[in-house]
Every structure is written in structure tokens, then in C-alpha cells.
């Protein structure tokens, strides 16, 4: 372990949080401070002895402040190696700069405003800052680089305890510095790609930057390691803003289930409840209140609901919490608010995770990604329900108002069910869900079997299918079970046969013109 005691610091920051106190502490320890522009003025105003970079280099700031630090005396001081470059540095009047403290122009926050002009965005691309950071990080054996105000305490603590900054700490700070410049360049690249190609287009190079939120106990299975990341500097994630009231940290599978639950329950304006198991709904209902919605969703498939995730779109109250405790074991309850009485009631089961989020569903991300073949599959999110404003009736029989309402409910749920997806529904409640089968007719049989197992009457129910029916067999099966109306995308080569089957059984059929595969 080697310890570096800084003698000369270059400080140039956009985010000035804590910089006055940090600089004051450095000068108290005998560190000479060089600075630029607004940072130098701020330090001087606070009585801190500071030398302007332009005075140090003998070269003025130029081009409206675009050119400040790009000078051999600056970069030679940062990159110089005392054991290798001493003579050359002395010959050129270059003094070591062994502490670089800088953060970058606020490109991210500036461009987060959709009204920001391209000219303003360009002026917030930092040039000297990233160059200084990379130089100092490269030379971490002889230079300390600090890019995060939270690390000021780290530097001061090490100087107090060890007389300087240890080599392992310098290396950690260098890694953090490169992570920061990499992320900064990615944001700029993605912004310019959006300007060139539009925010919904895919650039030739996709730059992604994610920051780790937590290490998880394990992945999908105990022998797999896992961690959870969120997009760096993107505060829009509802999970980032959510509050956990009790229970262990979310597991890998919990996060997948919670995401599915949130996305599904967000589709409904009426009081709704969604119960998720293995990232697919096993019960969904809307009702006059969330208590009734939970009762109806639970009765769809009580067996699968065990150990699932429950999401409601109204605050969790004591009555709903008590009913959940009475009925089942649950991993996570997700709600836009939780009453004090509900929290008190749930304390008897401290392992239940209660996840409270702000009721702001907002816009979905511009893209969704998954890994495949050692690469990424990227697509725009599935945000629409229908190709047009209304599904088209293709059968002889028109659906009743009640059937039409249930059809749209079932179609909305089917969008969130793993393909092949079949949803039976009645009275704004799922009564059978068939998911993830290789054959659509098998999914229909499973949905019917689920309804029978739960003691629910299929007769008079409606059916939704996430994709078209390639054959009439699923229609025949559904009609025999008592299905009276069907909603599906249409588009099969055998649509005429499928429609004929619906007409033979007196079943109303609607085409949406849009499928919703979910793999």
C-alpha cells in the first residue's frame, strides 16, 4: 500500500455542493488550489486562497469559456510520473497536480427538459472536464481523481487517518471516474441519435448506462448470482421512488413479478386488483372498490395465487390487508399508498413485502430490451390495445353491451399474459387463464380447466386470445364450454373458417387488428 499526500489540487466543478467546505479543509492541510471560472470565484468569495488556472498557465480563458484547462502545464501536471518524468517536467516548468476534483457540465439535466434547444444542449457538452478526469484516472498511481461530491469525505477521512490517500482508494476512485465519463458519453451519444433519427428509432450503436441498486441473494435459482440495476441518472423509474415498508429486499423473481403486476394494474382506471405468479396474471378483476376487486381476482385461481404478488391501484386499507392475510401467503403487496391501519395489521406477517409507490404511471420507456445469443433484442414498448379506435365485429351476432365491456377487459388482461394466451372473463373478472402453451387450443383447455377447478361458471363468459386462431378448433372448444363472445386480432389465412365456426355457434366475434405476443 502506498499513500499519496496531495500537494496541489485542480478544482473545477459544475455541481458546487460541498465544494467550499472541502476546499477549505484542503487548504488547512497545506494543499495549493488551482481553479477555473465560477468555481474560482466562489472559493475566493469564501476566503479560500485560490490561484486561477489562467494565472498558473499564463494563458487566458478563450472562446467564451470553452477553452480553460487544455494546456501542457495542466495535463503535464496531471499525467506526470515523478519517478519517470521529473526532469522533463522541470525543464518545462510543469508542477505536479496530484488531486483533480471535477464534475461535468449538467448535460443530463439540461437535456431532460424537452424544450431544450440543440444549441443549448451542445453548449452543455463538457470537453476539458472529461479529459482531465481520464488523465487523472489513468495516472491514479500518482494522482487522486474525485468526480462525486459524496467522495469528499472519503478523501478527507483518508488524509486524517493515513496522512494521504491509499493506493487502493485511488484505484477505486479512478474506476468511478471512468464509469462517470463512459456514462456521460453514452447520454450525449443517445441524445444526438434521437435528434438525428427520432426518439423511437434505433441508432447504429446503442449506448446503455445502468447503476447497480442492489446485490441480490441469488438469481432465478439459488445457484445463480444476480444484481439489480436501474438506468443511470433516470429518476423516472417507479421502483426507484417506491418505499418498502417491511420484509426482506426484493429477490430477482420478485422484481420480475412486481414489474408485471405494476404494468397490468396500471391499465385500469376503475378499482382493480392483479395477482401475478411467475410474471403472468393468475387473477384480475375490477370492481366498486379494491376489497371486492381482490376477492374476485383471488377466486379465479386460489391455488396459483399462493406465494404471488398482489397489485392494486388504490391505497391499501385495513380491510383489504386483513382479507389478504386471511386468504393466502403473499410475497409482495404493491399499492399507491398504504394506511397506517393496514401497516399495523400486516405486522403480524413481517416477511410480507409492502411496496408503496407514487400513483404516477407515466409514460413507458422508449424501448424494452432482453438478452439473446450474447446480444440484445430491443423493441419499442407494447403500449396500444387496438389497431383502431374500436374492435370490428366480424360475426353475424353483435355482442351485447355487457359482452363488449367484458371483451375489452379480457383483451387488456391478455396483453399481459404469457403467450399463447387465452383469457376467459365475466363481469370484469377473469374466470380462467391459459398461459405459456405451445398450442393455443391447449391454452383454451387450461383456461376452462382453471375455471372448473375454481368452481366458476364459464357459460356466458367471453374469451380473449393474444393472437389469431390458426384453426377453428379453439372456437369449437370455447363454444362447447359456454363462451358467448370472442375477441382476437384476426389475420389468419383461415379467418373465414374461424368466423364461420363462431357463426355456427352463435358466438359474437371481434377483431382488434393488433396482436400482443409476450414471451
Secondary structure, DSSP 8 states (H G I E B T S, - for coil): --EE---EEEEE-SS-TTHHHHHHHHHHTT-EEEE-HHHHHHHHHTT---EEHHHHHT---BGGGTBSS-SHHHHHHHH--HHHHHHHHHHTT-----EEEE----HHHHHTSTT--HHHHHHT--SHHHHHHHHHHHTTTT-EEE--GGGHHHHHHHHHHHSSEEHHHHHHHHHHHHHHHHHHHHHHHHHHHHHHH-TTS--SS----EEEEEEES-SSSTTS-EEEEEETT-TT-HHHH-EE-SSS---HHHHHHHHHHHHHHTT-SSSEEEEEETTEEEEEEE-SSHHHHHHHHHHH-HHHHTTEEEEESS-B-HHHHHHHHHH--EEEEEES-B-HHHHHHHTTSTTSEEEE--S------S-EEEEETTEEEEE-----S-SSSS-EE-SSS---HHHHHHHHHHHHHHTTS-SS-EEEESSSBEEEEE-S-SSHHHHHHHHHHHHHHTT---TT-EEEESS--SSSHHHHHHHHHT--EEEE----TTHHHHHHHHHHHT-EEEE-S------
